Amino acid sequence: MKNYVKPTDAELRQILSSMQYEVTQHEGTEPPFNNEYWNNKHAGLYVDVVSGEPLFSSLDKYDSGTGWPSFTKPLEPNNIVTHTDFKLFLPRTEVRSKHADSHLGHVFDDGPAPTGLRYCMNSAALRFIPVERLKEEGYEEYLSLFSKETKDQSDER
């Protein structure tokens, strides 16, 4: 098991963009339809931009029509923490990463089967690792998730 560590605030200010810092450290929200991963259709993993802890898989991503990357479930439920958020008029369920305590987004109960959940995340809180780079970046234990999908894509060529 990897040790996922949150860098110091000074380090975060150097390595994160202003949007990434605002979203992850101050519960910000990026604009819909104007973010890096809302329309990403590539196979791979989404990890915490701060710590690298694995959070979501492209296999569970779907187009929710909201303009943010949405998932039916987390890849590693133990890397996700939820809290009730009262920042808007109605309570919402905030999603944070366990190890870095990064604000990721919110989860709603209006998603598709099989879970009925919509994990609506900010691209600025995520880093995408394409399946071709999983081994190189130290996430080789997740390669088997994509073996059928990768084979299907090869068969289409």
N, C-alpha and C positions, 0 to 999 in steps of 0.2 A: 504494500500500500504506500502510495506517495504521501509525502508531507506537504500539504498545501498551506502556504504562509502568506499573510497579508503584509506587503511592504509598509514602511513607515509613510506618514503623510507627505513628508518631503520627497520621498522616492516616488510616490503616486503622482504628485504634481509634476514630476519630470517625465514619467513614462506614459501617463494618460493624456489624451486630448482634453480640452476644457469640457466638452460634452460628456466624455466618459467619466471624468471626475465628478461633474455635477450629478449625473445619473446615479453612479455607484455610491458616492459618498454623501449626497444631499437629497436623495430620493427624487431626483429630477425625472422628467419625461421628455424624450426626443420627439420630434414631429412625426406624425404618421406619413407613410408613403415617401418619406424623405430620410431614409436611414439605410444602413448598409445591407441588412439581411432580410427585410420584409419580403422580398421577392426572390431570395436565393433558393435555387432548386437543386443544388449540388449535394451529393452524398457526403456525409461527414459528421463531425461532432461540434457542438457548441460548448465552449468552456468559459468559465469566469475570466473576464479580461484582467482582473486583478490578481487572482491566485492560480489560475489554470485548472481549477477543479472541474471535472466533467459534469455537465448539467443536463444537456438535451442532445437528442440524436435527430438527424434529418429524417429518419424513418418515422418519427412521431410528429413531424412538422406538417402543417396544413395551412391553406389560405383561408383565414378567418374573415377576410374582407375589411379588416381594421387598419391595415397599413403598418402593422408591427409583426415581427415573427411570432407565430403562435404554435403551440405544441399541445398534444393531448395528455402527455405525461412526462415527468422528468426521467432522464436516463438513469440517474443515481439518486433515488429518493432521499438517501441519507445525506446528500450534499445540498438539500433544499430545506429551508426553514420558513415557516409562514407565521404572520402576525396580522391581527386585525388593524386596519388603517382607517382612521377617522378624518383624514385630511379633506375629503370631499363631504358633501351633505350626507351621503349614505355610507355605511361601513363597507370596506373592501378588504380582500385578503391579500396582503403584501407578500411577495416572494423575495427571499434573500438567500444568498449563498451561505452555507454553514461555516466554512473555514475563513473566508475573507469578510463576511458580513456585508457583502455588496448588495445594494438594492438592485433587483433584476427587473421587476415589474409586478404584475398582479395575476391572480388566478380567479377565474369566473366559472360558474356552473352552467354555461351555455354552449359548451363545446360538443363535438361529434362523438359518436361511439368510438371506441369501446368505453371510454371513461366518462364522457359527458362534461369534461373539463376543458377549459381554454387557458393555458398558461400563456399570457400575453406579455412578452418580454421586450425590453429595450435592446436594440442591436448594440448600442453603446456599452452595454454591460457584458457583452459576449465577444468572444473571439472564435471564428469558425476555422476548423481544421479539416481540410478535405481528406477523404478516405485514403488517397494516395500518399498523404503525409503523416498518417497516424503513427506508423512505426517510427519514422524519423523523429517525431516530436514526443515519443515516449508513451503513446496511447495504444500500443499494439494489442493489448488485451481486448480491445473493442473491434478489431478487424473482423472477427468471426460474425459479428452482427451484419456486416455488409457483404458476406461471401456470396449469397444468393443474388443480391441486387447487383453486385459487381459482375457476376457471371451473366446475368440477364442483359446488362449493358454491353458486354463483350459479344454476346450472341446476336445482338441487334446490328453490330457493325458489319 
